[in-house]
Amino acid sequence: MTPYFDIETEYTEQGVVAHLNGELDANTAQTMSEELVSILQLASLQALVLDCSQLSYISSAGLGILLSLAKTCQETTIHLVLCHLQPQVQNVLEITGMIKMLQIAATLQEAFGDSTGS
């Protein structure tokens, strides 16, 4: 049985929020990759926030997608932030050292640099 994974994209004045839902692994990485390619093609994109509040699992394939995304965003000066990390996903990022290569925020407001939000 293929794990469930979905992305809901929300366009805001500050940038794009991609709400990740389910398990990001070798079976679902292609779905995420295709969605991210279409998001990154937006000419005026300045910030991309990955809301991981409903991301329950990430495998090495998912980590590869994140690493590729981080590199692309750096090259194109798109501000990339992950927020609302679930403990199990944060643990994987810490164990692999990727937590040091990615910007992490606790909330969407923090991700977009709004210090008035919580």
C-alpha positions as CSV (number, residue, x, y, z in Angstrom):
1,M,0.0,0.0,0.0
2,T,1.4,3.4,-1.0
3,P,1.7,5.9,1.9
4,Y,-0.6,8.9,1.8
5,F,1.0,12.2,0.9
6,D,-0.5,15.5,-0.3
7,I,0.4,19.1,-0.7
8,E,-2.0,22.0,-0.3
9,T,-0.6,25.2,-1.7
10,E,-1.6,28.6,-0.2
11,Y,-0.6,31.8,-1.9
12,T,-0.2,34.8,0.5
13,E,1.1,38.3,0.2
14,Q,4.3,37.2,1.9
15,G,4.9,34.1,-0.3
16,V,3.7,30.6,-0.8
17,V,2.9,28.2,2.0
18,A,3.0,24.5,1.1
19,H,1.1,22.4,3.6
20,L,2.7,19.0,3.6
21,N,0.4,16.2,4.7
22,G,1.3,12.5,5.2
23,E,4.4,10.5,4.7
24,L,7.3,11.8,2.5
25,D,9.2,8.8,1.3
26,A,10.5,7.1,-1.9
27,N,6.9,6.4,-3.0
28,T,5.6,9.9,-2.5
29,A,8.7,12.0,-3.2
30,Q,7.8,12.4,-6.9
31,T,4.5,14.0,-6.0
32,M,6.3,16.6,-3.8
33,S,9.0,17.2,-6.4
34,E,6.5,17.9,-9.2
35,E,4.5,20.3,-7.0
36,L,7.6,22.1,-5.9
37,V,8.8,22.6,-9.5
38,S,5.5,24.3,-10.4
39,I,5.8,26.5,-7.3
40,L,9.4,27.5,-8.0
41,Q,8.4,28.6,-11.5
42,L,6.4,31.5,-10.1
43,A,8.3,34.6,-11.3
44,S,7.6,36.7,-8.3
45,L,8.2,34.1,-5.6
46,Q,10.3,35.5,-2.8
47,A,9.5,33.1,0.1
48,L,8.5,29.5,0.3
49,V,7.3,28.1,3.7
50,L,6.9,24.3,4.1
51,D,4.2,23.8,6.8
52,C,5.2,20.4,8.3
53,S,2.4,20.3,11.0
54,Q,0.8,17.3,9.2
55,L,4.0,15.7,7.9
56,S,4.2,12.5,9.9
57,Y,7.3,10.8,8.4
58,I,10.3,11.6,6.2
59,S,12.7,9.1,4.6
60,S,16.1,9.6,3.0
61,A,14.2,10.2,-0.3
62,G,12.3,13.0,1.3
63,L,15.5,14.4,2.7
64,G,16.9,14.4,-0.8
65,I,14.0,16.4,-2.1
66,L,14.5,19.0,0.8
67,L,18.2,19.2,0.1
68,S,17.6,19.8,-3.6
69,L,14.9,22.4,-2.8
70,A,17.2,24.2,-0.4
71,K,19.9,24.4,-3.1
72,T,17.5,25.7,-5.7
73,C,16.1,28.3,-3.4
74,Q,19.6,29.4,-2.4
75,E,20.6,29.8,-6.1
76,T,17.4,31.7,-7.0
77,T,17.3,33.8,-3.8
78,I,14.0,32.4,-2.6
79,H,13.7,32.4,1.2
80,L,12.9,28.8,2.3
81,V,11.6,28.0,5.8
82,L,10.2,24.9,7.4
83,C,7.7,25.4,10.2
84,H,5.6,23.4,12.6
85,L,8.0,20.4,12.6
86,Q,6.6,17.2,14.2
87,P,9.0,15.7,16.7
88,Q,9.8,12.6,14.6
89,V,10.6,14.8,11.5
90,Q,12.7,17.2,13.5
91,N,14.6,14.2,15.0
92,V,15.4,12.9,11.5
93,L,16.6,16.3,10.5
94,E,18.8,16.6,13.6
95,I,20.3,13.1,13.3
96,T,21.2,13.7,9.7
97,G,22.6,17.2,10.4
98,M,20.2,18.8,7.9
99,I,18.7,20.9,10.7
100,K,21.8,23.1,10.4
101,M,21.3,23.6,6.7
102,L,17.7,24.6,6.8
103,Q,15.9,27.5,8.4
104,I,13.3,26.3,10.9
105,A,10.5,28.4,12.4
106,A,8.0,27.5,15.1
107,T,5.0,29.3,13.4
108,L,4.0,30.7,10.0
109,Q,4.3,34.2,11.4
110,E,7.9,33.5,12.5
111,A,8.6,32.0,9.1
112,F,7.5,35.1,7.4
113,G,9.4,37.3,9.8
114,D,6.4,38.7,11.7
115,S,7.4,39.1,15.3
116,T,3.9,40.2,16.3
117,G,2.4,36.7,15.7
118,S,2.7,33.6,17.8
